[in-house]
């Protein structure tokens, strides 16, 4: 029997903190909201410092869209942190990277994709205000090793309306000025690094076909290209004590310069020649270097990078998804050796013996970057995300099993959508993209993820990733998929084959609970809600407009339609879409992230608002009241993916709401 657990999809538009100590996320201050996403996910970093350390016990990381995490006990448990790392609207930004002061380890900076730079003076216990740079698309930062008040921020430069590539602050991030004369308008900057032995020496790496590495000798004011640098650099690691020595990882292996970048030689015998990643020196012994190699694992050198050995402590079971993508070594004390940390798609691991053995340290690390969720016919939560291991299925509150580890690796790390059959507990569909050519791929399982088969898609040789998949509630053989790039697709055989019916930009979908031929789709341009009464063969534009982020139907009276827009409006139709009227009295926020009717109580409706939080209506959207404006406001970033709220009590109340599969792409 299909579960009657109340579920609410909260579909975010584009991409995806509380106490820094051991308090549980969710208490009286936020209405009982708890984060119950999978304990997995990358240690995210666009820069070269994925792990920040204060001593051997405290570690600070970002999971990107899923938030900032900290451990006080070497990873035995993690808590979401950064209560003050918020925009002026009270929303947690997407933290792209951290950088840390060598001279004062308690001081660190966070750069965000759109909201500026923030500084902490107490290793993430609290954060200062965000300071915008002229180009807000930041991806990396670096702190002067001798002066914690001097910080550089590196930005993307795709948008010509945002000037500047490199920014510098000399007042602890309070203000930034544009620097970097001599840097071209790079389209793919990668890394900024400062020489620990000479703070006036600053390096910038890029991967856009021009010169790949640039150096400044005057504190970032002026740069010149290094013509002999290796192509396609990923990470720059200046030597901690040898002036002029730096290591560079690239798509073609590892390279070293001993003359400040004027010349390079390839190094790294024993390391996969075409795979390089994050580099880290052992702070207690600079001859020891670690480098990540993705699905090939982690490698260690004891001769400064000349030769490497593979560390077998992370085996096939730990290298699912993207494998090892981040590495860091704690700064050793006189009494204790350094501790090695590795970030993987399954979450972080720790080694206390230099990499010979590893233990998983995932407890509380809910860093999965979620794209979509579903409830299967047995009432289990399904979670699909990127940069992880594909898909998870709940076995209890906040407890999951992997069901995506049997998917091909090339699609498991890119899942965009998941759906479950309404009457078959183990029939699921997922949609992702081939990491090689970007094409969308749909996979189907009939045994709950024990095995998957690829669906056939006809009518579009360049099918792009789907935004949402929906089974018809009354007929599990009928399945629809919408894509903002490729239109509307339909399957008549439970997802084994799909045909394209329409080439339109679509973002959301709802299927009539009793008639599989009646569906409503939301446009991802300005056309509003469209309706089909012939199974998607034709679409009629209803009297609406705008980018429709979510659509929900009354399960008992499907002619009652609710739609939420990217501009924050909620509209309602009582006549099957013939007319619509505003239905947002009491809502706060500038974007509807999710909208859902309680199927057991159709008068009740929930909306998640960007810049507002979670709201409830008990009168079919005539009026709205706030349910939670704490955690849901903080987690309502428009750079998140999808989150579900569900009730675990027969009568939903504020105290019984949980945050499932929290914010991410």
C-alpha positions as CSV (number, residue, x, y, z in Angstrom):
1,X,0.0,0.0,0.0
2,X,1.3,3.4,-0.8
3,X,2.5,5.3,2.2
4,X,0.3,8.2,3.5
5,X,3.3,10.0,5.0
6,X,2.8,13.7,4.2
7,X,5.4,15.0,1.8
8,X,6.2,18.3,0.4
9,X,8.7,18.9,-2.4
10,X,10.6,22.2,-2.2
11,X,12.1,22.6,-5.6
12,X,14.8,25.3,-5.7
13,X,15.5,27.2,-8.8
14,X,19.2,27.2,-9.6
15,X,21.8,25.3,-7.7
16,X,22.2,24.4,-2.9
17,X,24.5,27.9,10.2
18,X,23.6,27.2,13.4
19,X,25.7,26.6,16.4
20,X,29.4,25.9,15.9
21,X,29.4,23.7,19.0
22,X,27.7,20.4,19.5
23,X,24.1,21.7,19.5
24,X,21.8,19.7,17.3
25,X,20.5,21.6,14.3
26,X,16.9,21.9,15.3
27,X,15.5,23.0,18.6
28,X,13.2,25.6,20.0
29,X,15.0,28.4,18.1
30,X,14.0,27.0,14.7
31,X,10.8,25.2,15.2
32,X,12.2,21.7,15.6
33,X,13.8,21.7,12.1
34,X,16.5,19.0,11.8
35,X,18.8,18.2,8.9
36,X,18.3,14.6,8.0
37,X,20.1,14.4,4.6
38,X,22.6,11.5,3.8
39,X,25.9,11.5,5.7
40,X,28.0,11.8,2.6
41,X,29.2,14.3,0.1
42,X,32.4,16.1,-1.0
43,X,34.6,18.4,1.0
44,X,34.0,21.1,-1.5
45,X,36.7,23.5,-2.6
46,X,37.4,25.7,-5.6
47,X,40.8,26.6,-4.1
48,X,43.7,24.9,-2.6
49,X,42.7,24.7,1.1
50,X,39.9,22.2,1.4
51,X,40.6,21.6,5.1
52,X,41.4,24.3,7.7
53,X,42.9,23.3,11.0
54,X,43.2,24.8,14.5
55,X,45.4,22.3,16.3
56,X,44.8,18.7,15.7
57,X,41.2,18.5,16.9
58,X,39.4,21.3,15.2
59,X,38.7,21.1,11.4
60,X,36.6,23.5,9.3
61,X,35.3,22.7,5.8
62,X,32.6,23.7,3.3
63,X,30.4,21.2,1.5
64,X,29.5,24.0,-1.0
65,X,25.8,24.1,-1.5
66,X,25.1,21.9,1.5
67,X,26.7,24.3,4.0
68,X,29.7,24.7,6.3
69,X,30.8,22.0,8.7
70,X,33.1,21.8,11.7
71,X,34.5,19.1,14.0
72,X,35.9,19.6,17.4
73,X,37.1,16.0,17.8
74,X,39.1,15.1,14.7
75,X,36.0,14.2,12.6
76,X,34.4,11.8,15.1
77,X,31.3,14.0,14.7
78,X,30.5,17.1,12.6
79,X,28.1,20.0,13.1
80,X,26.8,22.7,10.8
81,X,28.4,26.0,11.7
82,X,28.7,29.6,10.6
83,X,25.6,31.1,12.2
84,X,26.8,34.6,11.3
85,X,27.8,33.7,7.7
86,X,24.6,35.2,6.3
87,X,23.6,37.7,3.6
88,X,21.8,40.9,4.6
89,X,18.5,39.0,3.9
90,X,19.4,36.4,6.5
91,X,20.2,33.7,3.9
92,X,23.3,31.4,4.1
93,X,25.4,32.0,1.0
94,X,27.1,29.4,-1.2
95,X,30.6,29.1,0.3
96,X,33.0,28.2,-2.6
97,X,36.3,28.2,-0.7
98,X,38.1,28.9,2.5
99,X,41.6,30.3,3.1
100,X,43.5,30.6,6.4
101,X,46.1,32.7,8.0
102,X,49.4,31.0,8.7
103,X,50.4,33.5,11.3
104,X,47.0,33.3,13.1
105,X,45.2,30.1,12.4
106,X,42.1,31.2,14.1
107,X,41.6,33.8,11.3
108,X,40.1,32.5,8.1
109,X,38.1,33.9,5.2
110,X,35.2,32.5,3.2
111,X,34.5,33.4,-0.4
112,X,31.1,32.9,-1.9
113,X,29.8,32.5,-5.4
114,X,27.7,35.7,-5.4
115,X,27.7,37.3,-2.0
116,X,31.2,38.4,-1.2
117,X,33.9,37.7,1.4
118,X,33.5,37.1,5.1
119,X,36.1,36.7,7.9
120,X,36.1,34.7,11.1
121,X,38.4,35.6,14.0
122,X,37.5,32.5,16.0
123,X,37.8,29.7,13.5
124,X,34.2,29.6,12.4
125,X,32.5,30.3,15.8
126,X,31.2,33.6,14.3
127,X,31.6,35.5,11.1
128,X,31.8,39.1,10.1
129,X,29.7,40.8,7.5
130,X,30.0,39.9,3.9
131,X,31.9,42.3,1.8
132,X,31.1,42.5,-1.9
133,X,33.8,42.7,-4.6
134,X,33.3,44.4,-7.9
135,X,33.0,40.9,-9.5
136,X,30.9,38.9,-7.0
137,X,31.6,35.5,-8.6
138,X,34.4,34.4,-6.3
139,X,36.0,31.0,-6.3
140,X,39.2,31.1,-4.3
141,X,41.2,33.2,-1.8
142,X,44.6,33.4,-0.2
143,X,45.9,35.0,3.0
144,X,49.2,36.7,3.3
145,X,51.3,34.3,5.5
146,X,52.8,37.1,7.6
147,X,49.8,39.5,7.8
148,X,46.3,38.0,8.5
149,X,44.7,41.3,7.4
150,X,45.9,40.9,3.8
151,X,43.7,38.6,1.7
152,X,43.3,38.1,-2.0
153,X,40.0,36.9,-3.7
154,X,39.9,35.4,-7.2
155,X,36.8,35.7,-9.4
156,X,35.4,34.2,-12.5
157,X,35.2,36.6,-15.4
158,X,32.4,35.2,-17.6
159,X,30.2,38.2,-17.3
160,X,31.7,41.4,-18.8
161,X,29.4,43.5,-16.7
162,X,31.4,42.5,-13.6
163,X,34.9,44.0,-13.9
164,X,38.0,42.6,-12.4
165,X,39.5,39.2,-11.8
166,X,41.7,39.6,-8.6
167,X,40.9,41.7,-5.6
168,X,42.9,42.5,-2.5
169,X,42.1,43.7,1.0
170,X,44.6,45.1,3.5
171,X,42.0,45.6,6.3
172,X,40.9,42.1,7.0
173,X,38.3,42.0,4.3
174,X,36.5,45.2,5.2
175,X,37.2,46.7,1.8
176,X,38.7,45.3,-1.5
177,X,40.4,47.0,-4.4
178,X,40.9,45.6,-7.8
179,X,44.5,44.5,-8.5
180,X,46.2,42.3,-11.0
181,X,47.4,44.5,-13.8
182,X,48.7,42.3,-16.6
183,X,46.1,39.5,-16.0
184,X,44.0,39.1,-19.1
185,X,40.3,38.6,-19.0
186,X,40.7,34.9,-18.1
187,X,37.6,32.8,-18.7
188,X,38.7,29.9,-16.5
189,X,40.8,31.0,-13.5
190,X,41.5,28.2,-11.1
191,X,43.7,29.1,-8.2
192,X,45.5,31.9,-6.4
193,X,48.4,31.2,-4.1
194,X,51.0,33.2,-2.1
195,X,54.6,32.1,-1.5
196,X,55.0,31.3,2.3
197,X,58.6,32.5,2.0
198,X,57.9,35.8,0.2
199,X,54.4,37.3,0.7
200,X,55.0,39.7,-2.2
201,X,55.0,36.7,-4.6
202,X,51.5,35.8,-5.8
203,X,50.5,33.2,-8.4
204,X,47.3,32.9,-10.4
205,X,46.5,29.8,-12.5
206,X,44.0,29.6,-15.4
207,X,42.8,27.0,-17.8
208,X,41.5,28.9,-20.8
209,X,44.0,28.4,-23.5
210,X,46.1,31.5,-22.8
211,X,49.2,31.4,-20.7
212,X,48.3,29.2,-17.8
213,X,50.3,30.6,-14.9
214,X,50.9,34.2,-13.9
215,X,53.2,35.7,-11.2
216,X,53.3,39.0,-9.3
217,X,56.4,40.2,-7.4
218,X,54.7,43.3,-5.9
219,X,51.9,41.9,-3.8
220,X,49.4,41.3,-6.6
221,X,49.5,44.8,-8.2
222,X,51.1,43.6,-11.4
223,X,51.4,40.2,-13.1
224,X,53.4,38.7,-15.9
225,X,52.8,35.4,-17.7
226,X,55.2,32.5,-17.1
227,X,55.6,31.2,-20.6
228,X,57.1,27.8,-19.7
229,X,54.4,26.9,-17.2
230,X,52.5,23.6,-17.8
231,X,49.1,23.8,-19.5
232,X,45.8,23.2,-17.8
233,X,46.8,23.8,-14.2
234,X,44.5,22.8,-11.3
235,X,46.4,23.7,-8.1
236,X,49.4,25.7,-7.2
237,X,51.4,24.7,-4.0
238,X,54.4,26.9,-3.2
239,X,56.9,25.2,-1.0
240,X,56.6,26.1,2.7
241,X,60.3,26.7,3.2
242,X,62.2,26.7,-0.1
243,X,61.9,30.1,-1.7
244,X,61.1,29.8,-5.4
245,X,60.0,26.2,-5.3
246,X,56.4,25.4,-6.3
247,X,54.4,22.4,-7.3
248,X,51.6,22.6,-9.9
249,X,49.1,19.9,-10.6
250,X,47.6,19.7,-14.1
251,X,45.5,17.5,-16.3
252,X,48.8,16.0,-17.5
253,X,50.4,15.2,-14.2
254,X,52.6,17.1,-11.7
255,X,55.2,19.7,-12.4
256,X,57.8,21.4,-10.2
257,X,59.7,24.7,-10.5
258,X,62.7,25.7,-8.4
259,X,63.1,29.1,-9.9
260,X,59.8,30.8,-9.2
261,X,58.1,29.5,-12.2
262,X,60.6,30.4,-14.9
263,X,61.1,26.8,-15.8
264,X,59.3,23.5,-14.9
265,X,60.1,19.9,-14.9
266,X,57.6,17.0,-14.8
267,X,57.8,15.0,-11.6
268,X,55.7,12.4,-9.9
269,X,57.0,9.0,-11.0
270,X,54.5,6.4,-9.9
271,X,51.6,8.8,-10.1
272,X,48.9,8.5,-12.8
273,X,50.2,10.7,-15.6
274,X,46.9,12.2,-16.7
275,X,45.2,12.7,-13.4
276,X,46.2,15.4,-10.8
277,X,44.3,17.1,-8.1
278,X,44.7,18.8,-4.7
279,X,48.2,18.9,-3.2
280,X,49.2,19.1,0.4
281,X,52.6,19.3,2.2
282,X,53.1,17.6,5.6
283,X,53.6,20.7,7.8
284,X,56.1,18.7,10.0
285,X,58.1,17.4,7.0
286,X,58.0,19.3,3.7
287,X,59.6,16.3,1.9
288,X,56.2,14.5,2.4
289,X,53.6,15.5,-0.2
290,X,50.1,14.1,-0.8
291,X,48.1,14.4,-4.0
292,X,44.6,13.3,-4.9
293,X,43.8,11.3,-8.0
294,X,40.1,11.0,-8.0
295,X,38.9,7.4,-8.6
296,X,42.6,6.3,-8.5
297,X,42.8,7.3,-4.9
298,X,45.4,9.1,-2.9
299,X,49.2,9.1,-3.4
300,X,52.1,10.0,-1.1
301,X,55.7,11.2,-1.8
302,X,58.5,11.2,0.7
303,X,61.0,13.0,-1.6
304,X,59.3,16.3,-2.3
305,X,57.2,15.0,-5.1
306,X,59.8,13.3,-7.3
307,X,58.2,9.8,-6.8
308,X,54.9,8.7,-5.4
309,X,53.3,5.6,-3.9
310,X,49.7,4.7,-3.9
311,X,48.1,4.6,-0.5
312,X,45.9,1.5,-0.3
313,X,44.1,2.5,2.8
314,X,41.3,3.9,0.6
315,X,40.0,1.0,-1.5
316,X,37.4,0.4,-4.1
317,X,34.5,0.7,-1.5
318,X,35.7,4.1,-0.4
319,X,36.3,5.4,-3.9
320,X,32.8,5.4,-5.2
321,X,31.6,8.4,-7.1
322,X,34.4,10.9,-7.8
323,X,36.9,9.1,-5.5
324,X,39.4,11.3,-3.5
325,X,39.1,15.0,-4.4
326,X,40.5,16.8,-1.4
327,X,43.4,16.3,1.0
328,X,44.8,18.2,4.0
329,X,47.3,17.6,6.8
330,X,46.9,19.1,10.2
331,X,49.6,21.3,11.7
332,X,51.5,19.0,14.1
333,X,52.3,19.9,17.7
334,X,55.4,19.0,19.5
335,X,53.5,16.2,21.3
336,X,51.5,14.8,18.4
337,X,52.1,13.8,14.8
338,X,50.1,15.4,12.0
339,X,46.8,13.9,11.0
340,X,45.8,13.3,7.3
341,X,42.3,14.0,6.0
342,X,40.8,13.0,2.7
343,X,37.6,14.2,1.1
344,X,35.6,11.8,-1.0
345,X,32.1,11.4,-2.5
346,X,31.2,9.4,0.6
347,X,32.4,12.1,2.9
348,X,35.7,12.7,4.8
349,X,38.1,10.0,6.0
350,X,41.0,10.3,8.5
351,X,44.4,8.7,8.8
352,X,46.5,8.7,11.9
353,X,49.4,6.9,10.4
354,X,50.3,9.0,7.4
355,X,47.9,7.4,5.0
356,X,48.6,3.7,5.5
357,X,45.1,3.2,7.0
358,X,41.9,5.3,7.0
359,X,38.7,5.4,9.0
360,X,35.5,7.0,7.8
361,X,34.5,10.1,9.7
362,X,31.0,10.8,8.3
363,X,29.0,11.2,11.5
364,X,26.9,14.4,11.1
365,X,28.6,15.3,7.8
366,X,25.4,15.8,5.7
367,X,27.2,17.3,2.7
368,X,25.4,15.7,-0.1
369,X,24.6,18.2,-2.9
370,X,21.0,17.3,-3.5
371,X,19.1,17.9,-6.7
372,X,15.9,16.0,-6.3
373,X,13.8,13.8,-3.9
374,X,10.9,11.4,-4.0
375,X,8.9,9.1,-1.8
376,X,8.6,5.6,-3.0
377,X,5.5,3.4,-2.6
378,X,6.8,2.0,0.7
379,X,7.1,5.5,2.1
380,X,10.9,5.7,1.9
381,X,12.7,8.9,1.0
382,X,14.8,8.8,-2.1
383,X,17.6,11.3,-2.6
384,X,19.4,12.1,-5.8
385,X,22.4,14.4,-6.0
386,X,25.7,15.3,-7.7
387,X,29.3,14.8,-6.8
388,X,28.3,11.9,-4.5
389,X,27.3,8.3,-5.2
390,X,24.1,9.0,-7.1
391,X,21.1,8.0,-5.0
392,X,20.2,7.1,-1.4
393,X,17.1,5.5,0.2
394,X,16.1,6.1,3.8
395,X,16.0,3.2,6.2
396,X,15.0,5.4,9.1
397,X,15.0,9.1,10.1
398,X,18.3,10.5,8.8
399,X,19.6,7.0,8.0
400,X,20.2,5.9,4.4
401,X,21.4,3.1,2.2
402,X,23.2,3.5,-1.1
403,X,21.1,2.6,-4.1
404,X,23.2,4.5,-6.7
405,X,26.5,2.6,-6.3
406,X,25.3,0.1,-9.0
407,X,24.8,3.0,-11.5
408,X,27.6,3.6,-14.0
409,X,30.0,6.0,-12.3
410,X,29.9,8.5,-15.2
411,X,26.2,9.2,-14.5
412,X,26.0,8.5,-10.8
413,X,27.9,11.7,-10.0
414,X,25.5,13.9,-12.0
415,X,22.0,13.0,-11.0
416,X,19.4,15.7,-11.6
417,X,16.1,14.0,-11.0
418,X,14.6,10.9,-9.3
419,X,11.0,9.5,-9.3
420,X,9.3,6.5,-7.8
421,X,6.4,4.5,-9.2
422,X,3.2,5.1,-7.2
423,X,2.4,1.4,-6.7
424,X,5.6,-0.5,-7.1
425,X,8.0,0.0,-4.1
426,X,11.2,-0.8,-6.0
427,X,10.6,0.8,-9.3
428,X,12.6,4.1,-9.6
429,X,13.9,6.3,-12.4
430,X,16.9,8.7,-12.3
431,X,18.2,11.2,-14.8
432,X,21.7,12.5,-15.0
433,X,24.3,13.6,-17.5
434,X,27.2,11.8,-19.1
435,X,30.3,13.5,-17.6
436,X,32.1,13.1,-21.0
437,X,29.7,14.8,-23.4
438,X,27.0,16.2,-21.1
439,X,24.2,14.2,-22.7
440,X,21.3,13.2,-20.4
441,X,21.0,9.6,-19.4
442,X,18.0,8.0,-17.8
443,X,18.3,4.8,-15.8
444,X,15.6,2.5,-14.4
445,X,15.6,-0.1,-11.6
446,X,12.9,-2.6,-10.7
447,X,14.8,-4.0,-7.7
448,X,15.3,-0.9,-5.5
449,X,18.7,-0.1,-6.9
450,X,20.2,-3.6,-6.9
451,X,20.7,-3.1,-10.7
452,X,19.9,-0.4,-13.2
453,X,19.2,-0.5,-17.0
454,X,19.5,2.5,-19.3
455,X,16.3,3.8,-20.8
456,X,16.1,4.5,-24.5
457,X,15.4,8.1,-25.5
458,X,14.2,8.8,-29.0
459,X,13.5,12.0,-30.9
460,X,16.4,14.0,-29.5
461,X,20.0,12.9,-30.3
462,X,21.3,15.8,-28.1
463,X,19.0,15.2,-25.1
464,X,20.1,17.4,-22.2
465,X,19.6,16.7,-18.5
466,X,16.0,16.6,-17.2
467,X,14.8,18.9,-14.5
468,X,12.0,16.7,-13.2
469,X,10.5,13.2,-13.7
470,X,6.9,12.4,-12.7
471,X,5.0,9.1,-12.7
472,X,1.3,9.5,-13.4
473,X,-0.3,8.7,-10.0
474,X,-3.0,6.6,-11.5
475,X,-0.9,4.7,-14.0
476,X,2.7,3.8,-13.3
477,X,3.4,2.9,-16.9
478,X,3.0,6.6,-17.8
479,X,6.0,8.8,-17.0
480,X,6.9,12.3,-18.0
481,X,10.1,14.2,-17.9
482,X,10.7,17.9,-18.4
483,X,13.9,19.7,-19.3
484,X,14.7,23.4,-19.5
485,X,16.9,22.6,-22.5
486,X,15.1,19.9,-24.4
487,X,11.4,20.0,-23.6
488,X,8.8,17.4,-22.7
489,X,9.3,13.6,-22.9
490,X,6.9,10.7,-22.2
491,X,7.2,7.0,-21.5
492,X,4.3,4.6,-21.9
493,X,6.2,1.6,-20.5
494,X,7.2,2.6,-17.0
495,X,10.3,4.4,-18.1
496,X,12.0,1.9,-20.3
497,X,11.7,4.1,-23.4
498,X,11.0,7.8,-23.8
499,X,9.8,9.9,-26.8
500,X,10.1,13.7,-27.0
501,X,6.8,15.4,-27.5
502,X,7.7,19.0,-27.3
503,X,10.8,21.3,-27.6
504,X,10.1,23.9,-25.0
505,X,11.9,25.3,-22.0
506,X,10.2,23.6,-19.0
507,X,11.1,23.4,-15.3
508,X,8.2,21.8,-13.3
509,X,5.4,19.4,-13.8
510,X,2.3,18.0,-12.1
511,X,0.1,15.1,-13.4
512,X,-3.6,14.8,-12.7
513,X,-4.1,12.2,-9.9
514,X,-6.9,10.4,-11.8
515,X,-6.1,11.0,-15.5
516,X,-2.6,10.3,-16.8
517,X,-3.3,12.3,-20.0
518,X,-3.9,15.6,-18.1
519,X,-0.7,17.4,-17.0
520,X,0.5,20.8,-16.1
521,X,4.0,22.0,-16.8
522,X,5.8,25.2,-15.8
523,X,7.9,27.1,-18.2
524,X,11.4,28.1,-17.4
525,X,11.1,31.2,-19.5
526,X,8.2,33.7,-19.3
527,X,5.2,31.6,-20.5
528,X,3.8,30.5,-17.1
529,X,1.7,27.4,-16.8
530,X,0.9,25.2,-19.8
531,X,-1.7,22.4,-19.8
532,X,-2.1,19.2,-21.9
533,X,-5.2,17.0,-22.1
534,X,-3.7,14.5,-24.6
535,X,-0.8,13.1,-22.7
536,X,1.6,15.9,-23.6
537,X,1.2,15.8,-27.4
538,X,0.0,19.4,-27.4
539,X,0.4,22.1,-24.8
540,X,-1.9,25.0,-24.3
541,X,-0.6,28.1,-22.6
542,X,-2.9,29.1,-19.7
543,X,-3.6,32.7,-18.7
544,X,-0.3,33.0,-16.7
545,X,3.2,34.2,-17.2
546,X,6.7,33.9,-15.7
547,X,9.1,31.2,-14.7
548,X,7.1,28.6,-12.8
549,X,9.3,26.9,-10.2
550,X,6.7,24.5,-8.9
551,X,3.1,23.3,-9.5
552,X,0.9,21.4,-7.1
553,X,-2.6,19.9,-7.6
554,X,-5.3,19.2,-5.0
555,X,-5.4,15.4,-5.0
556,X,-9.1,15.3,-4.3
557,X,-10.1,18.2,-6.6
558,X,-7.5,18.2,-9.3
559,X,-9.1,21.2,-11.0
560,X,-7.6,23.2,-8.1
561,X,-4.1,24.2,-9.3
562,X,-1.4,26.1,-7.4
563,X,1.7,27.5,-9.1
564,X,4.7,29.3,-7.7
565,X,7.0,31.6,-9.7
566,X,10.6,32.7,-9.6
567,X,9.4,36.3,-8.8
568,X,7.8,35.1,-5.5
569,X,4.1,35.0,-6.7
570,X,1.7,32.2,-5.9
571,X,-1.3,31.9,-8.1
572,X,-4.3,29.6,-7.9
573,X,-6.9,28.2,-10.3
574,X,-10.2,26.7,-9.2
575,X,-11.4,25.7,-12.7
576,X,-8.7,23.6,-14.2
577,X,-6.6,26.5,-15.4
578,X,-9.3,28.5,-17.2
579,X,-8.6,31.4,-14.8
580,X,-5.9,32.2,-12.3
581,X,-5.8,34.6,-9.4
582,X,-3.1,35.8,-6.9
583,X,-3.0,33.6,-3.8
584,X,0.0,34.9,-1.8
585,X,-1.5,37.0,1.0
586,X,0.9,36.7,4.0
587,X,3.8,35.2,2.1
588,X,7.3,36.8,2.5
589,X,10.1,36.3,0.1
590,X,11.1,37.0,-3.5
591,X,11.0,33.5,-5.0
592,X,8.9,30.4,-4.6
593,X,11.3,27.6,-4.0
594,X,8.6,24.9,-3.4
595,X,4.9,24.5,-3.2
596,X,2.9,21.4,-2.2
597,X,-0.6,20.4,-1.0
598,X,-0.9,18.0,2.0
599,X,-2.6,15.0,0.2
600,X,-4.3,13.9,3.5
601,X,-5.6,17.5,4.2
602,X,-6.1,19.2,0.9
603,X,-7.1,22.5,2.5
604,X,-3.5,22.7,3.8
605,X,-0.7,23.9,1.6
606,X,2.9,24.7,2.2
607,X,5.3,27.1,0.4
608,X,9.0,27.6,0.9
609,X,10.1,31.1,0.0
610,X,13.6,32.4,-0.8
611,X,14.2,35.2,1.7
612,X,11.2,34.1,3.7
613,X,11.2,30.6,5.0
614,X,8.4,28.0,5.3
615,X,4.8,29.1,5.2
616,X,1.5,27.3,5.6
617,X,-2.0,27.9,4.4
618,X,-5.1,26.1,5.9
619,X,-7.6,27.7,3.5
620,X,-6.4,26.7,0.0
621,X,-3.9,29.6,-0.3
622,X,-6.3,32.4,0.6
623,X,-4.0,33.4,3.5
624,X,-0.6,32.2,4.7
625,X,1.1,32.1,8.1
626,X,4.8,31.4,8.9
627,X,5.7,28.0,10.1
628,X,9.5,28.5,10.3
629,X,11.4,31.7,9.5
630,X,14.7,30.5,11.1
631,X,16.4,27.6,9.6
632,X,14.3,27.5,6.4
633,X,15.1,31.2,5.9
634,X,18.8,30.6,6.3
635,X,18.6,27.5,4.0
636,X,16.5,29.3,1.3
637,X,19.5,30.2,-0.8
638,X,18.7,30.3,-4.5
639,X,21.9,28.4,-5.1
640,X,20.4,25.3,-3.6
641,X,18.7,22.4,-5.3
642,X,15.8,20.7,-3.7
643,X,14.7,19.9,-0.2
644,X,11.7,18.0,1.2
645,X,9.8,18.8,4.3
646,X,7.8,16.1,5.8
647,X,5.8,15.5,8.9
648,X,6.4,12.5,11.2
649,X,3.1,13.0,13.1
650,X,-0.5,12.3,12.1
651,X,-1.3,15.9,12.5
652,X,1.6,18.1,11.3
653,X,2.8,20.7,13.7
654,X,5.8,23.0,13.9
655,X,7.5,20.7,16.4
656,X,7.4,17.7,14.1
657,X,8.9,19.1,10.9
658,X,12.2,17.8,9.6
659,X,14.6,19.1,7.0
660,X,15.3,16.3,4.6
661,X,18.3,16.2,2.3
662,X,19.2,19.7,2.9
663,X,20.1,22.5,0.6
664,X,22.4,21.9,-2.3
665,X,22.3,22.1,-6.1
